[in-house]
Amino acid sequence: MASSPKVQWLISSRDANLAKLADSNLASIRLRSVVSMQAALDGRVTSTADREAELDTEILVVGKVDAVTDIHRPARWLSYMQQAKSQHCKIILDYTDHHIDGKPVMRDFYLQALTYADHVTTSSPQLAKNIGATWKGGVTVIEDPIEVNFASPKIERTPQLTALWFGHASNLQYLFDFIKSDWSLSEPLRLIVMTNFFDQKIFDQQMQAAPKYLEMVVVPWSLQDMQTVASICDFCIIPAGMNDARKNGVSSNRLLTALALGLPTAADRVNSYLSFSEFFTDIRSKELEQLISQPHQYSELVKKAQSTIVKTHTLEAIGQQWLTLFTSQSQSLSLLASA
């Protein structure tokens, strides 16, 4: 049996320790880079972190570039890709947001990165469609896995009705917009917000427009703490930025994670959520009131959702998809070498 190809990732982190990367608060690292590395971990895979590919690397996977913490990273990564290409290395570009329709720095990076790419991976079918307007090469959709332990849904309300919102700080504005919409509450509700970063001053400003009866508590996000907090929550809300072109290709991960945590969920009907539409409530519909008042009545629905997603979105299942992709890319590389 042939060994797996040597794969390296470009990651927006100086830390190349796989265990530490697995605790990153960046989903693009935890759910993309780390999952694929672990799947191919047989001595032929390394984490590049933020440095050039080694000479014997066969496949270089370019993760999500972070130009905020390091403004020089995009240019540096393009030089790494150019160098890898000169070493006859296969380059896979992992595309997890529609950056080509976004800010100039990100748009310019991804447009140039596509000129070096041999293949593109996306985290949702909609993103594959989005990138298809620019990229005419091969695209593979590999969704994000569920990384939490599955928890049984509650069969009765908690003493203090509590909702959960979790996500990267870049998604906070969608939560604020929802809170400032026509959302109204008929009873007290505590909303626990878990995120990687927040500005207290901005939060205080946003809360001025919050509906009556809403108490919002902000907690730093961590994978373990999210599972602990979920155990005291009744349901989850995911307003997802329906009108933001950069986010319309968002993966199904936040919805499936909320369901795996045992929480009835109200979410926007973004494209990647639609195949799971029987399992969640449209957050813009009147049914939201019913979910808020009687979340425990959705416990059987959550159980059904869990039995569905456990078959397709485990770490092992998604890891195998990455390994299959790497093997196919390696084989095409071998064919080119022997031609």
Summary of the structure (lengths in Angstrom):
residues: 339
radius of gyration: 20.9
end to end distance: 22.3
largest distance: 70.6
contacts: 1119
relative contact order: 0.14
helix: 43%
strand: 15%
